[in-house]
Amino acid sequence: MKRNLSPSFEGVTTQIQPTKRKRKPVPVNLAALAPTGDKSTHSITQGSNKFEQVSRDFLIGSGKNWRLFTEEELPGAEVFYLPDFIDVATAMTWRAELDKLDTWHRPTLKVYGREVIQSRLTAVYATTPELTMKYSGQVVKMHYPYPNLVSEIQRLLEKTLGFGLEDMAEGEGNNLTGFNHVMLNKYDDGSVYIGQHSDSRENKVIASLSLGAPRTFIMTPRKGSPGEKLKWTLDNGSLMIMQGDTQLNWKHKIPKEPKVKEGRISLTFRQLVYENHRPAG
Ligand SMILES: O=C(O)CCC(=O)C(=O)O
């Protein structure tokens, strides 16, 4: 199913930096501050308007151990979870290699006139140099090209999710859909978390790969949406998909877990769609 939706704000957890007067840094959940639907906070300035949703039937037919959340469990959401996308040894090897990337950084954002530093380390890549994104009014530095390992992981993901099959059936000969952007998040231990938020709805599909310490993932219905809070563990080597109206109806977070002493890296592969952009021809 193909649809175009307008963007909203992607929440992050941050610390306010001292501005004119010396002020003690205060942890702030930007998701709680920012109004949903504020286009100035997160907007795509370039990109493709073509995207593809993961087919539930394809996942059922794959014979893999997918948990496909039902409409009763998560009304108005399409969420799929595969606990053993890769084995633990591979997950640990990938985490160690990605830990060494030289692109990890904490972006400084401007929120309601204040300079704010994001607490999580992130590394951001795009598949094409012309894909750009604004976040909280600032252009996000997207690196290009992907590191080899990240490209390999994306290829494996797209195969696992059945992306590109439609293009091939149409004889286009290449994969015009698939993911065009990945954001890596680093959680050094259980003190690092991500506050409750919904992602921008320009993210048509988000596929989140977990490497390292298992962490709790909590989904809560947005105001006015039906459903009950649901939580489960994102295991080492697991894959989680969110698509459809999930961001419209639900918020999600990874809470602080003081007992977790090990680190985790997540790779959130995304299909960013710029809805006003029409490719030439
Ligand atoms: O680290 C994760 O698995 C979740 C990250 C997340 O919530 C996001 O990128 O929106």
The ligand as a Gaussian input file, in Angstrom:
#p B3LYP/6-31G(d) Opt

LIG

0 1
 O       17.623000       2.398000      19.396000
 C       16.541000       1.974000      19.013000
 O       16.327000       0.792000      18.760000
 C       15.373000       2.918000      18.874000
 C       15.756000       4.226000      18.319000
 C       14.555000       5.072000      18.100000
 O       13.608000       5.040000      18.818000
 C       14.551000       5.972000      16.968000
 O       15.566000       6.082000      16.265000
 O       13.500000       6.594000      16.737000

